[in-house]
């Protein structure tokens, strides 16, 4: 593949990441360059698929998702795609030997968003695995490149972190998901209203994921640890704000962490990481 086209593909994924998630992009600045570029490629691919199922309401989503999936498979076969984001992603998949089953699980979860509006306990676990856990595993594959023992040892913690992030995103976006997309990602709400008690049940589950995730973050390679720890602190702050917000307010507005708080978290993540693992909490 032409070097310039390869570079264009990678830069397209980087631009996509920066446009769609300033917080995630800021966290990636704390990760060494080679891994950072690979994670841009992963995020770009995931974001493009997510946009199809979540925002392209005026188009045939099923047809677009099918075209996206087919283009990905063609790129794996022939080694190039005119879709720059897919091209960038496949370059990363090949370089870091990202397992096919992770990608297949992700595509399956995205397609289920076109059909499932309410999830059972079993169904939501499968969905979160495909839409979030595999993302953590892909990134872990990049960060532990050439160290399969580290990957296998930290897989469970990476999945816990991804699950916590996904559940908090569900909780933050509950207004949009229920009112605009007619989706319910929390089985506890299938037969109960969203109130203080059900929010407490949801948050208890999320905090369990966070506790397990932190154990793994402390054991990450130094060149990746600060960036992931920063993301952890950001989502912990977001979770704390959601915990304090009455349920009726969560149904009216989307909770966010302010820029000043993000800057403080950035400094905190770097300082705590330098001080050592026992200061990371």
N, C-alpha and C positions, 0 to 999 in steps of 0.2 A: 504493500500500500504506500502511496505517495506520502512523504513525511509531512508536507504542508496540509494535506487532507486529514491526516491523523491528528495534527495539532488543532485544526479547525474543529474537529469532532470533540476533542477534549475541552476546548474553550467554550463550546456551545453548552456542554453539560455544566461547566463552571458557572457560566452566565445564568443558566436556568436555576441553579442552586441559590445564587445570590439574589435573584429577583424574587424567588418564592419563599425563601427563608433566611432572613438576615441573622437570626439567632443561631441557626445551625451553621451558617457560613462563618460566623464569628468563632464558634467552637472549633471549626476545622483549622483555623489559623494557628491553633496550638498543636497541630499534628504535623509531623514531618512531611515535606513537599510531595514525595512520591505516593505515600498513602493518601494524602489529601486529594490529589488528582484522581486517584482511583475511586475514592468515595464520592467525589463530584459526579463521576460517571454512573455510579450506582444510584445516587439520588435522582439524577436527571431521568433515568429510565423509569424509576418508580413514580416520579412526579408526573411524567407524561401519561402513564397508564391511569393514575389516579385522577388526573384532569378529565380524561375521557369519561370515566364513570360518574364523576361528581359534578362537573360543570357544563359539559357540552349538551345541554338539555334540548337545544333546537335541532340537534342532529340525531341520526340513527346510531345510538351508542353501541349497540350490539355489532353492527357492521364495522364501526371504527375500531372496536376492541379486537374483532377478528382480524382486521387488516394489520393492526399493531402486532398481534401475536404471530401472524404469518410472516411479517417482515422480519421479526426477530429470528424466527426459525430459518428463513432464507439467509440471513446474515451469518448465522452459525454455520450453514452449509458452504457458502461461497466465500466467506471471509470479509465481506464489505456490504455496506448499506448506504443508500442515498439519504436515509433518515440519520442525521448526524448524531442524535442522542442514542439511538440504537447502535450505531456504529461504535460510538465511544464505549458503551456498556459492554459490548462483545469483546472489545480489545481488553477490557479489564477482566472479564470472565475468563478469557483465555490465558492472560498473564498470571492470574492468581489462582487458577484452577478452581473457580467457584462451582460447586456441585450443581448438576442439572436439577436435582430434586428440589433445591431451594427456589430456583427460578420458576419451576412448574407449580410449586405451592403458591407462590406469589400471584402468578397469572390466574390460578384457580380462584383465589380469594377475590381478585379484582372482578372476575366474571360473576362471582356470586353476589356482588354488590348490585348487579343488574337485575337480580331475581329475588334475593332475600331481603325482607323488610323487618323481620323479627327473628331473633336467634334464641335457640335453646342453650343450655349449659354446654352441651357437647359441641353444638354448632358454633358458638362464639369462640371456644377454645381452638377449633380448627381454623376459624377465620382469623383470629389474632396471630396464630402461628404463621399463616400464609401472608398476612398483610404487614406484620410487624416483626415477629421473632426471626423470620428468615432474613430480614434486613439487617438485624443485629449480627446474625451469623455470617452474612456476606461481608460486612465491615470487619468483623473479627478475623475472617479469612485473610483480608488484606493486612490487618495490623499484626498478625502472627505469621506472616509469610515465611515459609521455610522452617517453621516451628510447629509441626503438626501436634506435638505433645501439648503445647500451650493452647492451641485451638480446642483440642478435645477436653482439656481441663477446665476451660473457661466458657464452654458452650452454654451450660445451664445458666450461668450468671448473665451472659449476653442476652439470652432469651428473656430473662426476668426484667432486665432493663428495658428492652424493647416493648415488652408487654405493659410495663408501667407507663411508658411514654404514650403508647396507643390508647390505653384506658383513660389517661388524663386528657388526651386530645378528644376522645369521645365525650367526656364530661364537659369539657370547655365548649364543644360544638353541639351540645345537646339541643339547643334551640333550632339551629339550622338542620340538624339530622332529623329531628322529629317533625318540624313544621314544613320544611322545604323538600326534604328527601324521603320523608315518611319511613325513616329507619329507626329501629331500636336495637342498640348494641348491648344493652344490659338486661339479661334474663330476669333479674329481680324486679324489673319494671313491667314484665309481661302481664302481671296480674295485680300490680300494686302501683300507686301513684308515686311520682317523683317528689319526695318530701324529705324532711330532715333525717328521718330514720333510714330511708333507702339510700340517701347520700352517704350516711355514715357507714353502711354495709359496703358500699362501693369503695369508699376511701380506705377502709380497713384492708381490703384485698389489695389495693394499690400499694399501700405502705409495706405489706409483706413482700411484694415484688421488689420494691426499692431496697429493702434491707438485704435481700439476697444479691441484688445487683451490685451494691457497694463492695461486697466481699471480692467480687471479680474485678471491679475497677482498680482496686488497690494492687492487684496482681498483674495488671496490664504492662506491656513494655513501656519504658519511660517516654519514648518518642510519641506515644499515643495517649498516655494516661491523663495528661492535663486537659486535653480537648474533650475527652469523654466525661471526665469528672466535672468539667464546666457545664456540659449538657445536663448531667445529673443534678447539679446545684440549681440550674435554671428551672428544671421541672419540679424540684422539691419546693422552690419558691412559688411556682405557679400552683402547685398542689395546696400549699398553705393558704394562698389567697382564695382558692376555690373553697377550701374548708371553712373559711370565715364568711364567705358570701352566702346569704340566704338563697334557698332553692328558687324562690320566685324571681330573684334577681338574675340567677343563672339562665333562666328562661327568657330574659329580656336583653342581656348583653353578653358579649364575649370577653372573658377575663384575660388580661395580658400583664406581662411584667414590663415595667417602664424602662426606658433607656438608661436612666441613672442607676437603677437597680442592677441592670445587666452589666454595667461597667464595674460596679462593686463586686458582683459575682465573678467577673473575669479576673479581677485582682485577687480575690479570695482563693479561687481555684489554683492560681499560680503559686501563691504564697504557701498554702497548705500542702501542695504537692512537693514543694521544695523542702518544707520542714520534715516531711516523711509521712509514711502510710498511716501512722496512728493519729495524725492530725486531720486526716481525710474522713469526715463524718457528715 
